Each structure stands twice: as structure tokens, then as C-alpha cells.
Amino acid sequence: MIDRPPTDPDGNHRRRAEEGAATPPPTILQGGRRKAYRPLPAAKRRAAYEAGVAAYSRGDFFEAHEILEPAWMGTDDPAERDLYQGLIKLAAAFVHGVRGNPLGIAKNLVGARDRLAAAVGSPAEAASGLELGRLVAAIDDRLTGLAADPDNAAVEPPALPGRRA
């Protein structure tokens, strides 16, 4: 659901725009919270997805996170947003891994798991070429390992199952 920015306190959004005041960009409700929405054509979202997955696959987790952000903000499809945000959080987990921060790994893996699980069985999963159920299971394995050894910052990033190299 796309939300338009709330009106001014005086209720006159149009007048403020005519006077040159910036109109806040639209947001979208995701998980009950307002999130940024910057429409991006499907072809550009796909290109960002492909580049982000390639960066993740070569171990450039920060780059993957950054590349995927416009795709996530660029769609109003809930499952597609979940897919992109899940991959962003997955990449962010291993940015924390590089920094030696197991708590950051765990927190982001939980978020990645939740978002990716929400996209399982969706058209977004089919279009991605990923097997999200297998990826969620791989994340669960890492979370189990972290629960047993919370100080382990050497958690291996899961491969993205179903992707052709």
C-alpha cells in the first residue's frame, strides 16, 4: 500500500508545494512501518538485483547491500520488497562478520530470515531464481551455530542456492 505524505499541520499540502516547499517523498507500509518508496522501473530493479547478487557471491557484502537498496526502495510489491530487504540484511550480516561482530551477524541474520521467509513461494522468488526455502534453512543453521557459540564471528556466509554461476 503506497502512502502519500501526510498533509501539513494546516491541512494544505498543495499550497505549500505551490510556494516552493519540498513535498516529502511517498512511503510504503511494510511490516506496519513506513518505509521509503522511490519508484524504479522493473528493468533497473532487475539490474540492481543481478549486480547485488554478483557482489554478494564474490564476497563484497557492503557493495551488495548498497547496490540492492534502490531495488528494495523501488518496488511497491510486498514480496519483492521482502526478497530485496532479506538479501540486504543477509549481506549486512556478513559486513558485521568482516568487522568481527557476532552480535551484528546474528541480528541481521534474524532480519534476513524473516524477510526471505516472507517471500517463499511468491512470484518474486520465482523471478529471482533463488531457492529461498533452502536459503532460509542455511540461515537457520548459522543462527543455531551462533546460539551455541555467541562469540563466533567466523560464521560462513551461505551461498545463494538456485543461482547459476
N, C-alpha and C positions, 0 to 999 in steps of 0.2 A: 504494500500500500504506500503510495507516494504521498508525502505530506508537503503541503506548501508552507512556507514560513508563516508563523503567526502574525497577525496584524499588529500594527503599532499600538501602544497603550491607548491612543486616542481613536483607534479603530480605522484609521485612514491610511492604508498601505499605498494606494495609488497616488495620493498627494505627495507622500514622501519620495516616491520614485520620480514624480514629475519635478520635484525640487532638487533632484540630483542625488538624493540619499541612496546609498547602496542597498539593494534588496538582498536579504540573506538567501543563499542558495537553498534549493529544496533538499529535504531529507527524506529518508525512508524508515519505516519502522521495521526493525529486525530484532527479534528476541525481546520485544516490548520496549526497546530503546531506540531513540532517534539516531540514525547513522547517516553519514554523508552520502549523497547521491549526486554524481556528476555523470550524466548520460554519456555513454561511449558506444559507438556502433559495434555491432557483433563482430565484424572482421578485426577491429582493433582490440577488442577484448580477447579474441582468439589468439591474435599475435602476441599479446601480453602473456596469456596463459602459456603458450608454447615457449616463449623466451624465459618465463619464470620457472617452468618445469626443467628446462635445459640447465638453467643456473643451479637449481637445487640438485640435479643429477650430477653435476660436476663439483658439488660441494661448496658452491658460492651462495651460502644461505642468506646473507644480508642482501645480496643482489636479488635473489629470488623473491624475498619479502618486498623489496622496493618495486620490482617490476610488476608484481601481482596486484599491488594496491589499486592502480587505476581500473583494472578489470573488476575488482570487487566493488569499488565505488560506482562503476559504470553500468551496472545492471540493476533492474528492479525485480528480477526473478529471484524469489527466496532461495530455491535450491542452488541456483548458480552462485548466488552470494555466499551460501554456506560452503560450497566447494572451494571458491577462491579464498574465503576467510580461513577455512580449515587449512589450506595449503600455506597461507601466510603465517598462521600460528605454528604450523609444523616447521617451517623454515626458521621462524623466530626462536623456537626451542633450541635449535642447533647453533644459532648465533650465541645463545647462552652457553651451549656446550663448548664452543671455541673459547669463551671467556672463563670457563671453569666454574660455572654457576649451576649446580644441580637443581636448586630450587626454581630457577628460571626455566630450566628444561622441563621440569615436572609441571609447572603452572601452564606453560604453553602447550605441552602435550595434552593436558586435560582439555584445554580450549580447542585444540585441533581435533581431538577425538570427538568432542560434542558436535562441532560444525560438520565434520566429514560424515559422521553417522547420520546426521540430519539429511544429507544429500544422497545416501544409499538408495538405489532403486529409482532415482529421478532421471529425467531426460538430461540433466546436467552431467550426471555420472556417465550415461551412455555416450554423450558427446565428448567427454574428457578422455575416453579410452582407458581410464583407470579402473581398477577393481577396488572400490572404496571399502567393501567389507573386509578384504584382505589387508588393506592399509590400516583400517581401524584395529584389526586383530594384532598387527605388528606394533601399533602404538600401545595397545593394551599390554603386550609383552614388555615393552620398555617401561611402562608405568609400574608393572609388577616388580621388575628389577629395581627400579628406583625406590619402591616401597620397602624392599628388602635391604637396600643399601642407599639411604638417602644422601650420602656424601659422594656418590659416584657421578663424577662429571664427564666420564668417558663413555657415555651412552652412544651406541652406534645409531646413526640416522637410518630409518628404514628406506629401502628402495621404494620406488613408486610402482606397485605391481600393475601389470597390464600394459605398461608403456613399451612401445617398440623403440629400441635404441637407434 
